[in-house]
Amino acid sequence: MNTPKRYRAKYNTRGRARRQKVANQRITRLTRQQSECEIDKAFRRTASLLDAGLIQQLAKGKAKFFDHHHPLAYLRSLDFTRRAWKNVAQLLKVVMAKNVKSLITPAYIVALSRAAQLPMIRKPEDWKPKEKSAWKLFKSLVNHLCVRYKIPESFYHLLYFEQEIALDVVLEIFETAANGKSVAKLGLQGINGVQLTRQMSHQLLNLQFSNLSEAIRFVQITGQGGSCALASALARNQHVRREMVYEEAYARALGYFARQTTNDVEQIEKILLWLLERFPEGNLPDLSRRTIASLQREMDHFRHDERLAKRTAIAFYTPSGIEGGILHTFGNENIILAQYEFLEISGDNQLLAEGRAMHHCVFTYRDDVLSGKTSIWSLRKNGYRLATIEIENSSRSIVQVRKKCNNLADEITQHIIQQWAKKATLTIFEHTF
């Protein structure tokens, strides 16, 4: 039959579409066969492990005797009770009996072990596997066992992926959401020590995540006004996600950086990591009166002094021979009001600490101190740094006195230094103060 010319292109287009559809079906069939072969290989590799003997060992709580090279060696780290291991063994028996090959892999066996710790509202034997993919089967089984109300898909990741937060906390969050209770109340009480507002908890429910600790830091930053780019950059950093000793101060610091108008996420991340390095215990200072520019300058000075100290760190300087001293100020009835102490800086570590605490560049005088030209002294009031003093050793003269941030000495400080200079036979230059 001769097809008219005006219909020939139309029929050819339909033929190409039909051939493409057949080719796509063939590719899908081959992919499914390949995945089934991989599942069969995994099943043959792990089915020999999940026999009656292994499940009996798990029921007795003997997972800790697994070898480190065992495919299920991660079960060694799960600190379950004897009853909890019995629940794990019972659940694995059901999976084996129903011949669900895709769930008999090390990753899903560990995930099912975590899921077995949740309170079960239905019997595992009543579960009917209908889905084809392993992930959908896993969700279906968990839903059947312990989920009363629909929960976000990210909450299943809490059971499948290893979390940095303790398993008890993870299971409590999952159980709260699965029973339809308020996650916001849990956030107000504190999740792993981090308190979340209702807005942050609501955002956590709608967030796609696999790491709970990362998600908590993310909503903590965005809930205080931070951008998603800043929250993602900070939450992915392991040092930012860690559990802090002083969480309240740490939350204030995150809120401070979240409210900044700068778009330089890398700069904020560097400054925050520097603060965590400088205050390893988490007792971060109050940043409410600081700017990003001042923190950047302080970080640059800190890094500069640190590089200088690493070149040739000298533990002890040669003493200048000038005598230190302690002076007191008295009130009525000879009550001591304050104690002033003059201490000579005797090493690189002390000189670096003096510059960091007083926020000035005293470490740049290191070469003069090493040559014996000058000596650096720290004036302490009741144990706290009050001023830094530079003395010219050859003439025994006080050359310079600077308080915090290179401020000049006040009248009281000048009077105390004059008393000590008279006692130690030192002279004071005309423009010292």
One Martini backbone bead per residue (centre of mass of N, CA, C, O) as a GRO file, in nm:
protein
  433
    1MET     BB    1   0.095   0.037   0.025
    2ASN     BB    2   0.060   0.368  -0.056
    3THR     BB    3   0.172   0.644   0.098
    4PRO     BB    4   0.116   0.944   0.140
    5LYS     BB    5   0.322   1.211   0.166
    6ARG     BB    6   0.168   1.373   0.397
    7TYR     BB    7   0.194   1.094   0.599
    8ARG     BB    8   0.487   0.990   0.625
    9ALA     BB    9   0.604   1.158   0.864
   10LYS     BB   10   0.398   1.068   1.076
   11TYR     BB   11   0.461   0.760   1.070
   12ASN     BB   12   0.762   0.785   1.138
   13THR     BB   13   0.723   0.912   1.418
   14ARG     BB   14   0.567   0.675   1.539
   15GLY     BB   15   0.790   0.465   1.495
   16ARG     BB   16   1.006   0.596   1.677
   17ALA     BB   17   0.842   0.592   1.938
   18ARG     BB   18   0.800   0.284   1.945
   19ARG     BB   19   1.100   0.204   1.946
   20GLN     BB   20   1.175   0.366   2.203
   21LYS     BB   21   0.983   0.215   2.393
   22VAL     BB   22   1.109  -0.066   2.358
   23ALA     BB   23   1.394   0.014   2.447
   24ASN     BB   24   1.316   0.110   2.734
   25GLN     BB   25   1.200  -0.162   2.827
   26ARG     BB   26   1.464  -0.319   2.792
   27ILE     BB   27   1.636  -0.153   2.985
   28THR     BB   28   1.459  -0.200   3.233
   29ARG     BB   29   1.483  -0.511   3.234
   30LEU     BB   30   1.793  -0.524   3.261
   31THR     BB   31   1.817  -0.360   3.522
   32ARG     BB   32   1.644  -0.550   3.694
   33GLN     BB   33   1.820  -0.799   3.654
   34GLN     BB   34   2.076  -0.678   3.770
   35SER     BB   35   1.962  -0.608   4.051
   36GLU     BB   36   1.879  -0.900   4.117
   37CYS     BB   37   2.165  -1.012   4.103
   38GLU     BB   38   2.276  -0.833   4.330
   39ILE     BB   39   2.079  -0.935   4.544
   40ASP     BB   40   2.160  -1.229   4.524
   41LYS     BB   41   2.451  -1.185   4.607
   42ALA     BB   42   2.387  -1.057   4.881
   43PHE     BB   43   2.224  -1.294   4.984
   44ARG     BB   44   2.453  -1.505   4.961
   45ARG     BB   45   2.645  -1.340   5.153
   46THR     BB   46   2.419  -1.311   5.409
   47ALA     BB   47   2.248  -1.572   5.443
   48SER     BB   48   2.473  -1.734   5.592
   49LEU     BB   49   2.445  -1.549   5.846
   50LEU     BB   50   2.116  -1.569   5.851
   51ASP     BB   51   2.080  -1.793   6.059
   52ALA     BB   52   1.987  -1.964   6.330
   53GLY     BB   53   2.255  -1.920   6.483
   54LEU     BB   54   2.278  -1.611   6.463
   55ILE     BB   55   2.000  -1.537   6.583
   56GLN     BB   56   2.064  -1.672   6.854
   57GLN     BB   57   2.300  -1.487   6.926
   58LEU     BB   58   2.137  -1.225   6.925
   59ALA     BB   59   1.931  -1.313   7.146
   60LYS     BB   60   2.189  -1.334   7.358
   61GLY     BB   61   2.391  -1.085   7.304
   62LYS     BB   62   2.657  -1.174   7.086
   63ALA     BB   63   2.764  -0.934   6.895
   64LYS     BB   64   3.051  -0.870   7.033
   65PHE     BB   65   3.186  -1.142   6.891
   66PHE     BB   66   3.239  -1.014   6.642
   67ASP     BB   67   3.424  -0.955   6.390
   68HIS     BB   68   3.569  -0.688   6.228
   69HIS     BB   69   3.520  -0.838   5.930
   70HIS     BB   70   3.234  -0.843   5.967
   71PRO     BB   71   2.944  -0.734   5.814
   72LEU     BB   72   2.815  -0.707   6.133
   73ALA     BB   73   3.016  -0.531   6.318
   74TYR     BB   74   2.834  -0.283   6.408
   75LEU     BB   75   2.673  -0.439   6.635
   76ARG     BB   76   2.887  -0.398   6.860
   77SER     BB   77   2.801  -0.083   6.924
   78LEU     BB   78   2.532  -0.190   7.033
   79ASP     BB   79   2.361  -0.102   7.339
   80PHE     BB   80   2.184  -0.366   7.437
   81THR     BB   81   1.956  -0.555   7.560
   82ARG     BB   82   1.830  -0.865   7.583
   83ARG     BB   83   1.545  -0.787   7.488
   84ALA     BB   84   1.634  -0.626   7.236
   85TRP     BB   85   1.770  -0.870   7.090
   86LYS     BB   86   1.509  -1.031   7.063
   87ASN     BB   87   1.367  -0.831   6.876
   88VAL     BB   88   1.571  -0.851   6.649
   89ALA     BB   89   1.544  -1.156   6.597
   90GLN     BB   90   1.241  -1.154   6.532
   91LEU     BB   91   1.255  -0.963   6.286
   92LEU     BB   92   1.457  -1.133   6.115
   93LYS     BB   93   1.279  -1.383   6.093
   94VAL     BB   94   1.056  -1.250   5.926
   95VAL     BB   95   1.231  -1.166   5.686
   96MET     BB   96   1.322  -1.455   5.619
   97ALA     BB   97   1.037  -1.586   5.586
   98LYS     BB   98   0.957  -1.367   5.346
   99ASN     BB   99   1.199  -1.329   5.147
  100VAL     BB  100   1.351  -1.036   5.177
  101LYS     BB  101   1.629  -0.967   5.008
  102SER     BB  102   1.674  -0.646   5.019
  103LEU     BB  103   1.699  -0.657   5.356
  104ILE     BB  104   1.960  -0.863   5.335
  105THR     BB  105   2.165  -0.633   5.453
  106PRO     BB  106   2.376  -0.467   5.650
  107ALA     BB  107   2.230  -0.190   5.653
  108TYR     BB  108   1.934  -0.302   5.713
  109ILE     BB  109   1.999  -0.464   5.965
  110VAL     BB  110   2.081  -0.220   6.135
  111ALA     BB  111   1.817  -0.061   6.098
  112LEU     BB  112   1.633  -0.283   6.223
  113SER     BB  113   1.770  -0.279   6.499
  114ARG     BB  114   1.676   0.006   6.566
  115ALA     BB  115   1.365  -0.037   6.516
  116ALA     BB  116   1.333  -0.261   6.748
  117GLN     BB  117   1.340  -0.032   6.989
  118LEU     BB  118   1.063   0.029   6.928
  119PRO     BB  119   0.741   0.051   6.986
  120MET     BB  120   0.505  -0.194   6.917
  121ILE     BB  121   0.173  -0.198   6.746
  122ARG     BB  122   0.260  -0.443   6.567
  123LYS     BB  123   0.302  -0.735   6.412
  124PRO     BB  124   0.542  -0.868   6.209
  125GLU     BB  125   0.368  -1.109   6.082
  126ASP     BB  126   0.149  -0.896   5.940
  127TRP     BB  127   0.335  -0.829   5.724
  128LYS     BB  128   0.307  -0.704   5.373
  129PRO     BB  129   0.494  -0.729   5.103
  130LYS     BB  130   0.479  -0.502   4.796
  131GLU     BB  131   0.724  -0.382   4.727
  132LYS     BB  132   1.046  -0.349   4.553
  133SER     BB  133   1.208  -0.164   4.698
  134ALA     BB  134   1.403  -0.138   4.973
  135TRP     BB  135   1.310   0.137   5.090
  136LYS     BB  136   1.001   0.079   5.081
  137LEU     BB  137   1.013  -0.172   5.259
  138PHE     BB  138   1.130  -0.036   5.508
  139LYS     BB  139   0.901   0.170   5.547
  140SER     BB  140   0.672  -0.037   5.565
  141LEU     BB  141   0.776  -0.184   5.819
  142VAL     BB  142   0.793   0.060   6.010
  143ASN     BB  143   0.497   0.144   5.985
  144HIS     BB  144   0.380  -0.124   6.094
  145LEU     BB  145   0.522  -0.124   6.377
  146CYS     BB  146   0.541   0.228   6.482
  147VAL     BB  147   0.323   0.391   6.300
  148ARG     BB  148   0.044   0.613   6.325
  149TYR     BB  149   0.165   0.859   6.176
  150LYS     BB  150   0.265   1.061   5.949
  151ILE     BB  151   0.599   1.099   5.826
  152PRO     BB  152   0.880   1.205   5.734
  153GLU     BB  153   1.135   1.076   5.544
  154SER     BB  154   1.379   1.175   5.721
  155PHE     BB  155   1.315   0.988   5.972
  156TYR     BB  156   1.425   0.724   5.840
  157HIS     BB  157   1.726   0.816   5.840
  158LEU     BB  158   1.772   0.778   6.146
  159LEU     BB  159   1.788   0.455   6.107
  160TYR     BB  160   1.990   0.418   5.862
  161PHE     BB  161   2.178   0.632   5.964
  162GLU     BB  162   2.448   0.741   6.115
  163GLN     BB  163   2.472   0.908   6.422
  164GLU     BB  164   2.603   1.155   6.644
  165ILE     BB  165   2.375   1.091   6.812
  166ALA     BB  166   2.218   0.939   7.034
  167LEU     BB  167   1.994   0.681   7.012
  168ASP     BB  168   1.787   0.772   7.224
  169VAL     BB  169   1.725   1.046   7.092
  170VAL     BB  170   1.635   0.942   6.815
  171LEU     BB  171   1.400   0.761   6.917
  172GLU     BB  172   1.240   0.986   7.055
  173ILE     BB  173   1.180   1.152   6.802
  174PHE     BB  174   1.043   0.930   6.636
  175GLU     BB  175   0.819   0.857   6.843
  176THR     BB  176   0.689   1.136   6.858
  177ALA     BB  177   0.608   1.151   6.553
  178ALA     BB  178   0.460   0.867   6.527
  179ASN     BB  179   0.239   0.956   6.768
  180GLY     BB  180   0.165   1.275   6.722
  181LYS     BB  181   0.350   1.448   6.868
  182SER     BB  182   0.533   1.716   6.990
  183VAL     BB  183   0.836   1.843   6.880
  184ALA     BB  184   0.841   2.125   7.012
  185LYS     BB  185   0.860   2.034   7.307
  186LEU     BB  186   1.128   1.890   7.268
  187GLY     BB  187   1.284   2.148   7.176
  188LEU     BB  188   1.239   2.317   7.436
  189GLN     BB  189   1.397   2.107   7.619
  190GLY     BB  190   1.604   1.964   7.431
  191ILE     BB  191   1.830   1.856   7.174
  192ASN     BB  192   2.116   1.767   7.280
  193GLY     BB  193   2.112   2.069   7.431
  194VAL     BB  194   1.922   2.198   7.208
  195GLN     BB  195   1.728   2.475   7.171
  196LEU     BB  196   1.399   2.502   7.026
  197THR     BB  197   1.177   2.647   6.857
  198ARG     BB  198   0.882   2.619   6.697
  199GLN     BB  199   0.992   2.705   6.423
  200MET     BB  200   1.233   2.509   6.416
  201SER     BB  201   1.067   2.246   6.447
  202HIS     BB  202   0.898   2.285   6.190
  203GLN     BB  203   1.143   2.290   5.999
  204LEU     BB  204   1.245   2.006   6.069
  205LEU     BB  205   0.996   1.852   5.947
  206ASN     BB  206   1.053   1.997   5.642
  207LEU     BB  207   1.333   1.862   5.626
  208GLN     BB  208   1.603   1.747   5.433
  209PHE     BB  209   1.769   1.467   5.592
  210SER     BB  210   2.045   1.254   5.753
  211ASN     BB  211   2.156   1.461   5.974
  212LEU     BB  212   2.060   1.571   6.276
  213SER     BB  213   2.283   1.766   6.365
  214GLU     BB  214   2.278   1.935   6.106
  215ALA     BB  215   1.976   2.016   6.120
  216ILE     BB  216   1.983   2.169   6.387
  217ARG     BB  217   2.186   2.387   6.300
  218PHE     BB  218   2.025   2.492   6.062
  219VAL     BB  219   1.764   2.588   6.220
  220GLN     BB  220   1.922   2.768   6.422
  221ILE     BB  221   2.013   2.977   6.204
  222THR     BB  222   1.748   3.037   6.040
  223GLY     BB  223   1.575   3.112   6.301
  224GLN     BB  224   1.786   3.385   6.335
  225GLY     BB  225   1.825   3.493   6.010
  226GLY     BB  226   1.970   3.306   5.836
  227SER     BB  227   2.097   3.178   5.569
  228CYS     BB  228   2.116   2.893   5.382
  229ALA     BB  229   2.415   2.916   5.310
  230LEU     BB  230   2.521   2.952   5.598
  231ALA     BB  231   2.389   2.702   5.726
  232SER     BB  232   2.524   2.491   5.542
  233ALA     BB  233   2.823   2.559   5.599
  234LEU     BB  234   2.810   2.520   5.915
  235ALA     BB  235   2.665   2.237   5.939
  236ARG     BB  236   2.892   2.071   5.779
  237ASN     BB  237   3.065   2.128   6.014
  238GLN     BB  238   3.198   1.945   6.268
  239HIS     BB  239   3.264   2.172   6.483
  240VAL     BB  240   2.971   2.292   6.485
  241ARG     BB  241   2.810   2.016   6.560
  242ARG     BB  242   2.910   1.994   6.819
  243GLU     BB  243   2.906   1.948   7.151
  244MET     BB  244   2.860   2.185   7.391
  245VAL     BB  245   2.919   2.308   7.701
  246TYR     BB  246   2.813   2.611   7.614
  247GLU     BB  247   2.523   2.648   7.454
  248GLU     BB  248   2.427   2.936   7.507
  249ALA     BB  249   2.677   3.084   7.393
  250TYR     BB  250   2.665   2.943   7.116
  251ALA     BB  251   2.385   3.047   7.029
  252ARG     BB  252   2.461   3.346   7.036
  253ALA     BB  253   2.681   3.326   6.818
  254LEU     BB  254   2.498   3.224   6.590
  255GLY     BB  255   2.307   3.470   6.601
  256TYR     BB  256   2.516   3.680   6.529
  257PHE     BB  257   2.593   3.562   6.245
  258ALA     BB  258   2.297   3.555   6.130
  259ARG     BB  259   2.263   3.887   6.149
  260GLN     BB  260   2.447   3.935   5.931
  261THR     BB  261   2.489   4.118   5.614
  262THR     BB  262   2.690   3.950   5.502
  263ASN     BB  263   2.790   3.733   5.210
  264ASP     BB  264   3.050   3.612   5.351
  265VAL     BB  265   3.069   3.292   5.439
  266GLU     BB  266   3.373   3.226   5.465
  267GLN     BB  267   3.443   3.437   5.679
  268ILE     BB  268   3.251   3.340   5.903
  269GLU     BB  269   3.364   3.053   5.922
  270LYS     BB  270   3.654   3.131   6.005
  271ILE     BB  271   3.582   3.286   6.264
  272LEU     BB  272   3.432   3.057   6.411
  273LEU     BB  273   3.668   2.852   6.408
  274TRP     BB  274   3.860   3.034   6.567
  275LEU     BB  275   3.688   3.050   6.825
  276LEU     BB  276   3.690   2.741   6.877
  277GLU     BB  277   4.001   2.726   6.902
  278ARG     BB  278   4.034   2.941   7.136
  279PHE     BB  279   3.754   2.801   7.265
  280PRO     BB  280   3.731   2.471   7.334
  281GLU     BB  281   3.495   2.474   7.569
  282GLY     BB  282   3.269   2.700   7.459
  283ASN     BB  283   3.336   2.987   7.611
  284LEU     BB  284   3.213   3.226   7.465
  285PRO     BB  285   3.202   3.539   7.399
  286ASP     BB  286   3.071   3.847   7.379
  287LEU     BB  287   2.942   3.980   7.047
  288SER     BB  288   2.746   4.234   7.047
  289ARG     BB  289   3.000   4.466   7.017
  290ARG     BB  290   3.084   4.337   6.754
  291THR     BB  291   3.257   4.308   6.449
  292ILE     BB  292   3.370   4.162   6.171
  293ALA     BB  293   3.622   4.340   6.135
  294SER     BB  294   3.740   4.304   6.425
  295LEU     BB  295   3.758   3.994   6.415
  296GLN     BB  296   3.946   3.984   6.171
  297ARG     BB  297   4.183   4.138   6.297
  298GLU     BB  298   4.224   3.950   6.540
  299MET     BB  299   4.279   3.697   6.372
  300ASP     BB  300   4.526   3.803   6.220
  301HIS     BB  301   4.701   3.856   6.470
  302PHE     BB  302   4.692   3.571   6.578
  303ARG     BB  303   4.821   3.432   6.330
  304HIS     BB  304   5.080   3.596   6.329
  305ASP     BB  305   5.180   3.520   6.614
  306GLU     BB  306   5.176   3.215   6.564
  307ARG     BB  307   5.390   3.209   6.341
  308LEU     BB  308   5.616   3.336   6.509
  309ALA     BB  309   5.618   3.114   6.736
  310LYS     BB  310   5.686   2.863   6.538
  311ARG     BB  311   5.970   2.912   6.451
  312THR     BB  312   6.111   3.002   6.757
  313ALA     BB  313   6.057   2.865   7.043
  314ILE     BB  314   6.094   3.026   7.362
  315ALA     BB  315   6.073   2.963   7.692
  316PHE     BB  316   6.330   3.148   7.790
  317TYR     BB  317   6.448   3.437   7.911
  318THR     BB  318   6.663   3.674   7.989
  319PRO     BB  319   6.711   3.828   8.261
  320SER     BB  320   6.726   4.172   8.361
  321GLY     BB  321   6.744   4.228   8.696
  322ILE     BB  322   6.476   4.336   8.766
  323GLU     BB  323   6.268   4.420   9.020
  324GLY     BB  324   5.995   4.330   9.138
  325GLY     BB  325   5.645   4.373   9.262
  326ILE     BB  326   5.426   4.469   9.549
  327LEU     BB  327   5.125   4.657   9.571
  328HIS     BB  328   4.918   4.865   9.787
  329THR     BB  329   4.586   4.960   9.865
  330PHE     BB  330   4.427   5.168  10.111
  331GLY     BB  331   4.191   5.212  10.351
  332ASN     BB  332   4.010   5.198  10.597
  333GLU     BB  333   4.171   5.041  10.846
  334ASN     BB  334   4.377   4.897  10.651
  335ILE     BB  335   4.229   4.815  10.394
  336ILE     BB  336   4.254   4.620  10.125
  337LEU     BB  337   4.176   4.708   9.791
  338ALA     BB  338   4.456   4.649   9.627
  339GLN     BB  339   4.667   4.449   9.401
  340TYR     BB  340   4.997   4.502   9.271
  341GLU     BB  341   5.171   4.337   8.995
  342PHE     BB  342   5.513   4.275   8.879
  343LEU     BB  343   5.579   4.106   8.567
  344GLU     BB  344   5.802   3.920   8.388
  345ILE     BB  345   5.857   3.833   8.071
  346SER     BB  346   5.988   3.479   8.003
  347GLY     BB  347   5.835   3.414   7.716
  348ASP     BB  348   5.662   3.340   7.435
  349ASN     BB  349   5.392   3.256   7.563
  350GLN     BB  350   5.360   3.510   7.741
  351LEU     BB  351   5.379   3.722   7.514
  352LEU     BB  352   5.139   3.616   7.351
  353ALA     BB  353   4.927   3.636   7.581
  354GLU     BB  354   4.952   3.941   7.624
  355GLY     BB  355   4.863   4.031   7.339
  356ARG     BB  356   4.585   3.891   7.338
  357ALA     BB  357   4.465   4.017   7.601
  358MET     BB  358   4.545   4.335   7.516
  359HIS     BB  359   4.535   4.401   7.210
  360HIS     BB  360   4.845   4.394   7.101
  361CYS     BB  361   5.199   4.429   6.960
  362VAL     BB  362   5.422   4.297   7.162
  363PHE     BB  363   5.552   4.061   6.984
  364THR     BB  364   5.735   4.258   6.804
  365TYR     BB  365   5.954   4.277   7.061
  366ARG     BB  366   6.118   4.007   7.062
  367ASP     BB  367   6.403   4.083   6.954
  368ASP     BB  368   6.470   4.288   7.183
  369VAL     BB  369   6.451   4.077   7.410
  370LEU     BB  370   6.668   3.874   7.304
  371SER     BB  371   6.903   4.103   7.299
  372GLY     BB  372   6.851   4.287   7.579
  373LYS     BB  373   6.730   4.575   7.536
  374THR     BB  374   6.455   4.468   7.647
  375SER     BB  375   6.164   4.461   7.870
  376ILE     BB  376   5.867   4.287   7.969
  377TRP     BB  377   5.573   4.396   8.149
  378SER     BB  378   5.317   4.298   8.391
  379LEU     BB  379   5.026   4.450   8.512
  380ARG     BB  380   4.851   4.353   8.807
  381LYS     BB  381   4.502   4.343   8.921
  382ASN     BB  382   4.401   4.102   9.107
  383GLY     BB  383   4.519   3.912   8.850
  384TYR     BB  384   4.469   4.133   8.636
  385ARG     BB  385   4.522   4.286   8.353
  386LEU     BB  386   4.631   4.636   8.303
  387ALA     BB  387   4.942   4.648   8.190
  388THR     BB  388   5.214   4.734   7.963
  389ILE     BB  389   5.576   4.720   7.994
  390GLU     BB  390   5.862   4.910   7.880
  391ILE     BB  391   6.218   4.837   7.917
  392GLU     BB  392   6.535   4.981   7.932
  393ASN     BB  393   6.811   4.818   8.040
  394SER     BB  394   7.060   5.011   8.024
  395SER     BB  395   6.886   5.268   8.168
  396ARG     BB  396   6.644   5.195   8.339
  397SER     BB  397   6.377   5.259   8.151
  398ILE     BB  398   6.059   5.378   8.096
  399VAL     BB  399   5.910   5.388   7.777
  400GLN     BB  400   5.626   5.212   7.796
  401VAL     BB  401   5.256   5.241   7.830
  402ARG     BB  402   4.988   4.992   7.799
  403LYS     BB  403   4.678   4.919   7.754
  404LYS     BB  404   4.406   4.825   7.633
  405CYS     BB  405   4.421   4.883   7.303
  406ASN     BB  406   4.651   5.111   7.339
  407ASN     BB  407   4.597   5.258   7.590
  408LEU     BB  408   4.634   5.488   7.814
  409ALA     BB  409   4.726   5.577   8.117
  410ASP     BB  410   4.607   5.643   8.406
  411GLU     BB  411   4.650   5.793   8.707
  412ILE     BB  412   4.660   5.541   8.885
  413THR     BB  413   4.865   5.384   8.715
  414GLN     BB  414   5.090   5.597   8.726
  415HIS     BB  415   5.126   5.593   9.035
  416ILE     BB  416   5.209   5.295   9.061
  417ILE     BB  417   5.456   5.308   8.870
  418GLN     BB  418   5.612   5.524   9.028
  419GLN     BB  419   5.650   5.361   9.285
  420TRP     BB  420   5.803   5.123   9.152
  421ALA     BB  421   6.037   5.293   9.030
  422LYS     BB  422   6.145   5.392   9.302
  423LYS     BB  423   6.197   5.105   9.422
  424ALA     BB  424   6.371   5.002   9.143
  425THR     BB  425   6.540   5.228   9.015
  426LEU     BB  426   6.368   5.399   8.799
  427THR     BB  427   6.308   5.559   8.499
  428ILE     BB  428   6.109   5.820   8.335
  429PHE     BB  429   5.999   5.924   8.065
  430GLU     BB  430   5.840   6.198   7.946
  431HIS     BB  431   5.654   6.016   7.712
  432THR     BB  432   5.526   5.760   7.846
  433PHE     BB  433   5.217   5.875   7.916
   0.00000   0.00000   0.00000
